[in-house]
Amino acid sequence: MNIILRHAIFSVCFALAACSGGVDESKAIAGAKATFEADLKDPSSVQYRNVEFFHEKYAEYSDGKFDTDTICFEVNAKNSYGAYVGFSNRSCTRKYDASGKTPGKFTCHAFNFCKDKK
C-alpha cells in the first residue's frame, strides 16, 4: 500500500511539473486578441468564436528554427458605419527567441495559418 501511495504522489507531482513548464495558453490568447484589436476602429465591438491555440516546437523560418505560438479564430467587428461585417478567419503568430523561453510580439494576419495544423 505504501508503494502505491508513493507512486501516486510521484505521478501527480510529475504531471504538475510537466504542465507548469509549458506555455500559458490563456495569456497567449489574450496577447493575440490585444494585438488584433489595436488596429480596429471599435475594439469593444469585437466578437470571437472558434479560438484555437497551437504551440509548435522548432518551426522552420528563413532565419532558423524557433518555437512558435499560433492563435486562430473567427472574428466579427463593426466597420466605420457601425455595422457588423460578418465573421472571417484570422490568425496571430509569435516566435520565441533562440533559447525558446522568451516569446516575441504577436503579428496578426488576414488569413488562417491553422488549416495546416489540424
N, C-alpha and C positions, 0 to 999 in steps of 0.2 A: 504494500500500500504506500509506503514511504517513497519508494522508487517512482511509482506512478505519479504521486503528487509532485515530486521534484521535476519529473519530465513535463508535466502540465505547466508548472510555473516557468520552466525554461522556455517552453514553446510560446507561451504568452509574451514573455519578455523579448524573445527573438522577433516575434511578429510586430510588436510595438516599436522596436528599434528599427526594423526594416521600413515601417511606414513613416516614421518620424523623419527619416533622412531624405524623403522624396520632395517633389515639387508641391508647393501649396496651391492646389488647383483653384480654390476659391479666390485667392489673391491674384492669380494669373488671369482668371476670367474678369475680375474687377478692373485690372490694369488694361486689358484689351478693350473693354467697354469704354473706359475713360478716354483712351486714345481715339477710339472711333467717334465718340460723342464730341470731342474737342472741335471738330470741323463742321458741326451741324448748326443750322440756324436756330433750331429749337431742341436742344438736347433733352429737355424734360419730356418731350413727346415720344421718345424712342420706345418701341415695343420689341422685345426679343422673344424668340422661340427656337427650339431645337438647338440649344447651345451645347457644343461638344468640345472637349479638351483632349489634346494629344501631346504627349511628351515623347520626343524621339531622340535616341542616343546616336551621336555621331552622324548626323545628317550631312550629306555631301553638298558643299558650296564651292564656288570657284576659288575661294581663298583657303580652303581646307575643310575639315570635318568638325562639326560643332553640335552640341546638344541643342535641341530646338523645341520650343513650345508653339503649338498652333491651336488657336481658338476659332472654331467655325460656328456660324449662327445664321439664322434668318432674321432680318431686321425690317421694321417699318417705322417711318418717321414722317413728320409733316414737312411739306415744302414751303416756299415763300408765300403761297396763298393760304396757308393754314390747313391744307387738305392732306390726308394721308395718301402716300403714293403706292402702297402695296408692299408686301413682303418680298425681299430679294436676298440672295445668298451673299454672304461676306465672310472674310477670314482675316485674322490678325496673326502675325508671326513675330517671334523674337528668338534670337540665338544667344547662347551663352558665351562667355569668354573661353579662352583655351583651357582653363582649369575645369570648366564645366560647373562651376559653383556660382558665378555671378551672371545673372541674366541681363541682357541689354534691353533697350526700349522696344516696344511693340511698333510694328508697321502694319497698317491695315490696307486691305486690298478689295477691289470691287469684284473679285471673283473668289471662288471657293477652292482652297487647296485640299479640302478634306475628302474629296471624291476618291483620291488615291490611297487614303489612309484607312478606309473601312475594309 
